[in-house]
Amino acid sequence: MTDPGIPFPALGTSALPPVPATGDGDWLAGVVTAARAAAGRLPAPTLRDEAWRFTDIAQLARQSYLVDAGAAVPPDAAALQPLVIDEAAEARLVFVDGVFAPGLSAIGALPRGVRLRPLSSVLRGARDGSGDGASGADAEVRAHLARHAAFETDFFSAINTARLSDGAAVVCDRGAQATGAVHLLFVSTGRAAPLAVQPRVLVVAGAGSELTVVEEYAALGESIVFTNTVAECVVGADASLHHVRLQRENRASFHVGRCAVSIARDGRYRSVSLNIGARLSRLDLSVTLDGEGAQAHLDGLALLEARQHSDLHSLLDHAKPHGTSRQLHKCVCDGGSHAVFNGRILVRPDAQRTDSAQQSRGLLLSPKAQINAKPQLEIFADDVKAAHGATVGQLDGDELFYLASRGLPVEQARKLLTYAFAAEVIERIPVRSLVAKLAAQVMARSGL
């Protein structure tokens, strides 16, 4: 049985699933109950909220959404082939319209100490008491799920947590080395429209471990889908986590995401976020350097055209000494598209010897395109090295002249320079087969 379509403002309070039965899973019932209370209390963001003043979600709110499409109907495997990543041949979880699709997933001989599971199975074990209690991956889920993304104060996170049902749990034990990559693929088919899905992702990299995760959202149909996703990443002491986030849903859809990251002592987190699809998209990326010597590198690219709108709000929270962070965010806007970047760096009083740098670069390809960039530095420590910069402009006239003077048509030169601008971020993805696929997609979109 499926839930009926309900107005968007009611997603936080109506048609919510029953609170999980108690038993050994008391912790899960408590989380969902608290999230339901928050979802009923928090107002939806509007243009009057400073953090949303450039992003109007009225078009998203005007829709009514089916909030439970029932059992997934897997698409033909051939339809997924363009999305398959060679490096994740035996480490792929696929979710269709918000529901785990085991027939399309591949969990082979994972390296020792690496566990990859659909979150639904972990939650089911918590509800009926069949989980493995205080050991293994279930214990890591219990320790970290809904502990880092603040659903108590964030409207969309509260909705996601209140409807917690499926998603992915990736756990890399202490000292484990994950070869290749783990691919978490969330696809919408358009079989039920408009549809709201609430994916959840939890990634735990234990002390001294190394892990690469690709979190991808894609569409196989053209129907409206509202994706409201929350990811939580925990980087242990001296661990290394590469996190690639790729959003390429269809142009009719809406995408709201939150990613909360915690980095322990000497931990290393590197993120590459690419936003290519959706009619309207918003990502809140919050990274806390919570251990001495923690490192964070955030790279991002928004490639927009027509009437697309993309909004990235990031927070680099330096909470402990000797932290290092670097951020590069690029926007390419054509047609009547609109990109928003708000990058905040916070250095707390105890975070002495912090080294942080941030760059925002925007490229306008049309007189109707718009980019709003707002870098922020909040420093409450004395011994700090920090810098930021933001530029928005058009293609360099000298570079165009140089290429044209060597026989390249001006339009072709424009396309080549645009691709080169975007490729700097794409090339930082540590998954070579994905780099090749994305390069081809960007080149095709640029007309090369």
C-alpha positions as CSV (number, residue, x, y, z in Angstrom):
1,M,0.0,0.0,0.0
2,T,1.3,3.5,-0.9
3,D,0.8,6.8,0.8
4,P,-1.3,9.3,-1.1
5,G,0.1,12.4,-2.6
6,I,0.3,15.1,0.1
7,P,1.2,18.8,0.0
8,F,4.9,19.6,0.4
9,P,4.6,21.6,3.6
10,A,2.9,18.5,5.2
11,L,5.8,16.2,4.4
12,G,7.2,16.9,7.8
13,T,4.0,16.1,9.8
14,S,1.7,13.9,7.8
15,A,1.7,10.4,6.4
16,L,4.7,9.5,8.5
17,P,5.5,5.8,9.0
18,P,4.8,4.3,12.5
19,V,7.5,4.7,15.1
20,P,9.6,1.5,15.1
21,A,8.7,-1.1,17.6
22,T,11.0,-1.2,20.6
23,G,13.0,-4.1,21.8
24,D,16.8,-4.1,21.3
25,G,16.2,-1.2,18.8
26,D,15.1,1.4,21.4
27,W,17.8,3.8,20.0
28,L,16.2,3.8,16.6
29,A,12.7,4.5,18.0
30,G,14.2,7.4,20.0
31,V,15.8,8.9,16.9
32,V,12.7,8.7,14.8
33,T,10.5,10.0,17.5
34,A,12.8,13.1,18.0
35,A,12.9,13.6,14.3
36,R,9.1,13.5,14.0
37,A,8.9,16.2,16.7
38,A,11.4,18.4,14.9
39,A,9.7,17.9,11.5
40,G,6.4,19.1,13.0
41,R,8.1,22.0,14.8
42,L,10.4,23.5,12.2
43,P,9.1,25.8,9.5
44,A,10.1,25.3,5.8
45,P,12.8,27.7,4.8
46,T,11.8,30.8,2.8
47,L,13.5,33.7,1.1
48,R,13.3,35.6,4.4
49,D,15.9,33.2,5.9
50,E,19.4,34.5,5.3
51,A,20.7,31.0,4.3
52,W,18.0,30.7,1.7
53,R,17.6,34.2,0.4
54,F,18.8,33.4,-3.1
55,T,17.0,30.0,-3.4
56,D,13.2,30.1,-3.6
57,I,11.7,26.6,-2.9
58,A,8.1,27.8,-3.8
59,Q,8.2,25.8,-7.0
60,L,9.2,22.7,-5.1
61,A,6.5,23.3,-2.5
62,R,3.7,23.8,-5.0
63,Q,3.9,20.1,-6.0
64,S,2.1,17.2,-4.2
65,Y,4.3,14.1,-3.9
66,L,3.8,10.4,-3.5
67,V,6.0,9.6,-0.5
68,D,6.0,5.8,-0.8
69,A,6.1,4.3,-4.3
70,G,6.1,0.7,-2.9
71,A,8.4,-2.0,-4.1
72,A,10.9,-1.0,-6.6
73,V,10.5,-2.1,-10.2
74,P,14.1,-2.6,-11.4
75,P,14.9,-1.1,-14.8
76,D,16.7,-3.1,-17.4
77,A,20.3,-3.6,-16.4
78,A,21.4,-2.2,-19.8
79,A,19.8,1.2,-18.8
80,L,22.3,1.3,-15.9
81,Q,25.4,0.4,-17.9
82,P,26.4,4.1,-18.6
83,L,26.4,4.7,-14.9
84,V,28.5,1.6,-13.9
85,I,32.0,2.4,-12.5
86,D,34.7,-0.1,-13.4
87,E,36.6,0.4,-10.1
88,A,33.4,-0.6,-8.1
89,A,32.6,-3.8,-10.0
90,E,32.1,-5.7,-6.7
91,A,31.1,-2.9,-4.4
92,R,27.9,-1.3,-5.7
93,L,24.6,-0.7,-4.0
94,V,21.7,0.4,-6.3
95,F,18.5,2.0,-5.1
96,V,15.5,2.5,-7.4
97,D,13.0,5.1,-6.5
98,G,14.3,5.1,-3.0
99,V,14.2,1.3,-2.5
100,F,17.2,-1.1,-2.5
101,A,17.5,-3.2,-5.7
102,P,19.5,-6.3,-4.9
103,G,19.3,-7.6,-8.5
104,L,21.2,-4.5,-9.8
105,S,23.6,-4.3,-6.9
106,A,27.0,-6.1,-6.7
107,I,28.6,-7.0,-3.4
108,G,31.5,-9.3,-4.2
109,A,34.7,-10.2,-2.4
110,L,35.2,-7.0,-0.5
111,P,38.6,-6.4,1.1
112,R,38.8,-7.7,4.7
113,G,37.3,-5.2,7.1
114,V,35.1,-3.4,4.6
115,R,31.3,-3.9,5.1
116,L,28.7,-2.6,2.6
117,R,25.0,-3.1,3.5
118,P,21.7,-1.6,2.6
119,L,20.5,0.5,5.6
120,S,17.1,-1.2,5.5
121,S,18.6,-4.5,6.6
122,V,20.5,-2.8,9.5
123,L,17.4,-0.9,10.6
124,R,15.3,-4.1,10.4
125,G,17.7,-5.8,12.7
126,A,17.5,-2.9,15.1
127,R,13.7,-3.0,15.1
128,D,13.3,-6.8,15.7
129,G,16.4,-7.2,17.9
130,S,18.1,-9.5,15.3
131,G,21.1,-7.2,14.8
132,D,24.5,-8.0,16.0
133,G,24.2,-5.8,19.0
134,A,27.4,-4.1,20.2
135,S,29.7,-5.5,17.5
136,G,30.3,-5.2,13.8
137,A,28.7,-2.8,11.3
138,D,25.4,-2.5,13.2
139,A,27.2,-1.1,16.2
140,E,28.8,1.6,14.0
141,V,25.4,2.5,12.6
142,R,24.0,2.8,16.1
143,A,26.9,5.0,17.2
144,H,26.8,7.4,14.3
145,L,23.4,7.4,12.5
146,A,21.7,10.7,13.0
147,R,24.4,11.9,15.3
148,H,26.2,14.3,12.9
149,A,23.5,15.8,10.7
150,A,21.5,18.1,13.0
151,F,17.9,17.2,12.3
152,E,16.9,19.1,15.4
153,T,17.5,22.4,13.6
154,D,17.3,21.6,9.9
155,F,13.9,21.2,8.3
156,F,14.9,18.9,5.4
157,S,17.1,16.7,7.6
158,A,14.2,16.3,10.1
159,I,12.0,15.1,7.3
160,N,14.6,12.6,6.1
161,T,15.2,11.2,9.6
162,A,11.5,11.0,10.4
163,R,11.0,8.8,7.3
164,L,14.2,6.8,7.9
165,S,13.8,3.5,6.0
166,D,16.5,2.8,3.4
167,G,19.9,3.9,2.2
168,A,23.5,2.7,2.4
169,A,25.8,1.9,5.3
170,V,29.6,1.7,4.5
171,V,31.9,0.7,7.3
172,C,35.7,0.4,6.9
173,D,37.3,-1.2,10.0
174,R,40.4,0.1,11.7
175,G,43.4,-0.3,9.4
176,A,41.4,-1.7,6.5
177,Q,42.5,-0.7,3.0
178,A,39.6,-0.6,0.5
179,T,40.9,-1.1,-3.1
180,G,38.9,0.4,-5.9
181,A,35.8,2.3,-4.9
182,V,32.4,1.8,-3.3
183,H,29.5,3.0,-5.6
184,L,26.2,4.1,-4.0
185,L,23.8,4.7,-6.9
186,F,20.4,6.2,-6.4
187,V,18.2,6.3,-9.6
188,S,14.7,7.4,-10.2
189,T,12.6,5.8,-13.0
190,G,9.7,8.2,-13.3
191,R,7.2,5.4,-12.9
192,A,5.3,7.4,-10.2
193,A,5.2,11.1,-10.4
194,P,5.7,13.4,-8.7
195,L,7.6,11.2,-6.2
196,A,9.5,12.1,-3.0
197,V,12.4,9.9,-2.0
198,Q,14.5,10.1,1.2
199,P,17.9,8.4,0.8
200,R,20.2,8.1,3.7
201,V,24.0,7.4,3.6
202,L,26.4,6.6,6.5
203,V,30.1,6.2,5.9
204,V,32.5,5.3,8.7
205,A,36.2,5.1,8.0
206,G,37.9,3.5,11.1
207,A,41.2,4.7,12.4
208,G,44.1,4.2,9.9
209,S,41.8,3.0,7.1
210,E,41.5,4.1,3.5
211,L,38.3,4.3,1.6
212,T,36.8,5.9,-1.6
213,V,33.0,6.3,-1.9
214,V,31.1,7.6,-4.9
215,E,27.6,8.8,-4.0
216,E,25.6,9.3,-7.2
217,Y,22.0,10.5,-8.0
218,A,20.7,10.0,-11.5
219,A,17.4,9.8,-13.4
220,L,16.3,7.3,-16.0
221,G,13.0,9.1,-16.7
222,E,11.8,12.6,-17.2
223,S,9.1,12.7,-14.4
224,I,9.4,15.0,-11.4
225,V,11.2,13.6,-8.4
226,F,12.0,15.4,-5.1
227,T,15.2,13.9,-3.7
228,N,15.8,14.8,0.0
229,T,19.0,13.1,1.0
230,V,21.2,13.1,4.1
231,A,24.8,11.7,4.3
232,E,27.0,11.4,7.4
233,C,30.7,10.7,7.1
234,V,33.0,9.8,10.0
235,V,36.7,9.9,9.5
236,G,38.7,8.2,12.2
237,A,42.2,9.0,13.5
238,D,44.8,8.9,10.7
239,A,42.1,7.6,8.3
240,S,41.7,8.7,4.7
241,L,38.3,9.1,3.0
242,H,37.7,10.2,-0.6
243,H,34.1,11.2,-1.1
244,V,32.7,11.9,-4.6
245,R,29.2,13.2,-4.8
246,L,27.6,13.4,-8.2
247,Q,24.1,14.8,-8.9
248,R,22.8,14.5,-12.4
249,E,19.1,14.1,-12.1
250,N,16.7,15.2,-14.8
251,R,15.8,18.9,-15.4
252,A,12.3,18.5,-14.0
253,S,13.4,17.3,-10.6
254,F,14.3,18.9,-7.3
255,H,17.3,17.9,-5.1
256,V,18.0,18.9,-1.5
257,G,21.0,17.3,0.2
258,R,22.9,17.6,3.4
259,C,26.3,16.1,4.1
260,A,27.8,16.3,7.6
261,V,31.4,15.2,8.1
262,S,33.5,14.7,11.3
263,I,37.3,14.3,11.1
264,A,39.3,12.9,14.0
265,R,43.0,13.5,14.8
266,D,45.2,13.5,11.7
267,G,42.3,12.3,9.6
268,R,42.0,13.2,6.0
269,Y,38.8,14.0,4.1
270,R,38.8,14.9,0.4
271,S,35.5,15.7,-1.3
272,V,34.6,16.3,-4.9
273,S,31.0,17.5,-5.5
274,L,29.6,17.8,-9.0
275,N,26.2,19.3,-9.7
276,I,25.1,18.8,-13.3
277,G,21.3,18.0,-13.2
278,A,18.0,19.0,-11.5
279,R,15.9,22.0,-12.0
280,L,16.7,23.2,-8.5
281,S,19.4,21.8,-6.2
282,R,20.7,22.7,-2.8
283,L,23.6,21.1,-0.9
284,D,24.6,21.9,2.6
285,L,28.1,20.6,3.3
286,S,29.3,20.8,6.8
287,V,32.8,19.6,7.8
288,T,34.1,19.6,11.3
289,L,37.8,19.2,11.8
290,D,37.4,17.7,15.3
291,G,40.9,16.4,15.9
292,E,44.3,18.0,16.0
293,G,46.0,17.9,12.6
294,A,42.8,17.1,10.7
295,Q,42.8,17.9,7.0
296,A,39.9,18.7,4.6
297,H,40.0,19.3,0.9
298,L,36.7,20.3,-0.8
299,D,36.3,20.7,-4.5
300,G,33.1,21.5,-6.3
301,L,31.7,22.2,-9.7
302,A,28.2,23.4,-10.8
303,L,27.6,23.1,-14.5
304,L,24.3,24.8,-15.4
305,E,22.3,25.9,-18.4
306,A,18.7,26.9,-19.3
307,R,16.8,27.7,-16.1
308,Q,18.7,25.5,-13.7
309,H,19.4,26.7,-10.2
310,S,22.2,25.4,-7.9
311,D,23.0,26.4,-4.3
312,L,26.0,25.2,-2.3
313,H,26.4,26.2,1.3
314,S,29.6,24.9,3.0
315,L,31.0,25.1,6.4
316,L,34.6,24.3,7.4
317,D,34.6,24.2,11.2
318,H,38.1,24.2,12.6
319,A,37.6,23.0,16.2
320,K,41.1,21.8,17.1
321,P,44.7,23.0,16.5
322,H,46.9,22.4,13.5
323,G,44.0,21.8,11.1
324,T,44.4,22.3,7.3
325,S,41.6,23.0,4.8
326,R,41.5,23.9,1.2
327,Q,38.4,24.6,-0.9
328,L,37.9,25.3,-4.6
329,H,34.4,25.8,-6.0
330,K,33.6,26.5,-9.6
331,C,30.4,27.5,-11.3
332,V,29.7,27.6,-15.1
333,C,26.4,29.3,-15.9
334,D,24.8,29.5,-19.4
335,G,21.3,30.5,-20.5
336,G,19.2,31.9,-17.6
337,S,20.8,29.7,-15.0
338,H,21.6,30.8,-11.4
339,A,24.4,29.5,-9.1
340,V,24.8,30.3,-5.5
341,F,27.9,29.7,-3.4
342,N,28.2,30.5,0.3
343,G,31.5,29.2,1.9
344,R,32.0,29.8,5.6
345,I,35.3,29.1,7.4
346,L,35.0,29.1,11.2
347,V,38.2,29.0,13.3
348,R,37.3,28.4,17.0
349,P,39.4,29.8,19.9
350,D,41.2,26.5,20.5
351,A,42.1,26.0,16.9
352,Q,45.6,27.6,16.9
353,R,47.9,27.1,13.9
354,T,45.1,26.6,11.5
355,D,45.9,26.9,7.8
356,S,42.8,27.5,5.6
357,A,42.3,28.7,2.1
358,Q,39.2,29.0,-0.1
359,Q,38.6,30.0,-3.7
360,S,35.3,30.5,-5.6
361,R,35.5,31.0,-9.3
362,G,32.4,31.7,-11.5
363,L,32.2,31.7,-15.3
364,L,29.2,33.4,-17.0
365,L,28.5,32.3,-20.6
366,S,25.3,34.3,-21.0
367,P,24.2,37.8,-20.1
368,K,21.1,36.3,-18.4
369,A,23.1,34.0,-16.2
370,Q,23.7,34.9,-12.6
371,I,26.2,33.9,-9.9
372,N,26.1,34.9,-6.2
373,A,29.2,34.2,-4.3
374,K,29.7,34.9,-0.6
375,P,32.9,33.7,1.1
376,Q,33.0,34.1,4.9
377,L,35.8,34.0,7.4
378,E,35.1,33.9,11.2
379,I,38.4,33.7,13.2
380,F,38.5,33.5,17.0
381,A,42.1,32.3,17.3
382,D,45.3,34.3,17.2
383,D,47.8,32.1,15.3
384,V,46.0,31.4,12.1
385,K,46.8,31.5,8.4
386,A,43.6,32.0,6.4
387,A,42.6,33.4,3.0
388,H,39.7,33.5,0.6
389,G,38.8,34.9,-2.8
390,A,35.9,35.0,-5.1
391,T,35.8,36.0,-8.8
392,V,32.9,36.0,-11.3
393,G,33.5,36.8,-15.0
394,Q,33.5,35.8,-18.6
395,L,36.0,33.9,-20.7
396,D,39.4,35.6,-21.0
397,G,39.6,37.7,-24.1
398,D,43.3,37.2,-24.5
399,E,43.0,33.4,-24.3
400,L,40.3,33.5,-27.0
401,F,42.4,35.7,-29.2
402,Y,45.4,33.4,-28.7
403,L,43.4,30.3,-29.9
404,A,41.7,32.2,-32.7
405,S,45.1,33.5,-34.0
406,R,46.2,30.0,-34.4
407,G,43.3,29.0,-36.6
408,L,40.7,27.8,-34.1
409,P,37.2,29.1,-34.8
410,V,36.1,31.5,-32.0
411,E,33.0,29.4,-31.1
412,Q,35.2,26.3,-30.8
413,A,37.7,28.2,-28.7
414,R,34.9,29.3,-26.3
415,K,33.9,25.6,-25.9
416,L,37.4,24.5,-25.4
417,L,38.1,27.1,-22.7
418,T,34.9,26.3,-21.0
419,Y,35.7,22.6,-20.8
420,A,39.2,23.4,-19.5
421,F,37.7,25.5,-16.7
422,A,35.5,22.7,-15.6
423,A,38.0,19.9,-16.1
424,E,40.3,21.2,-13.3
425,V,37.7,19.9,-10.8
426,I,36.8,16.7,-12.7
427,E,40.4,15.7,-12.9
428,R,40.6,15.6,-9.1
429,I,38.3,12.7,-8.8
430,P,40.3,9.6,-7.8
431,V,38.2,7.2,-9.9
432,R,39.7,7.2,-13.5
433,S,36.7,5.5,-15.2
434,L,34.4,8.1,-13.8
435,V,36.7,10.9,-14.8
436,A,36.5,9.6,-18.4
437,K,32.7,9.3,-18.4
438,L,32.3,12.8,-16.9
439,A,34.8,14.4,-19.3
440,A,32.9,12.9,-22.2
441,Q,29.6,14.2,-20.8
442,V,30.9,17.7,-20.2
443,M,32.5,17.8,-23.7
444,A,29.3,16.7,-25.3
445,R,27.4,19.3,-23.4
446,S,29.9,21.9,-24.5
447,G,29.5,20.9,-28.1
448,L,33.0,19.6,-28.5
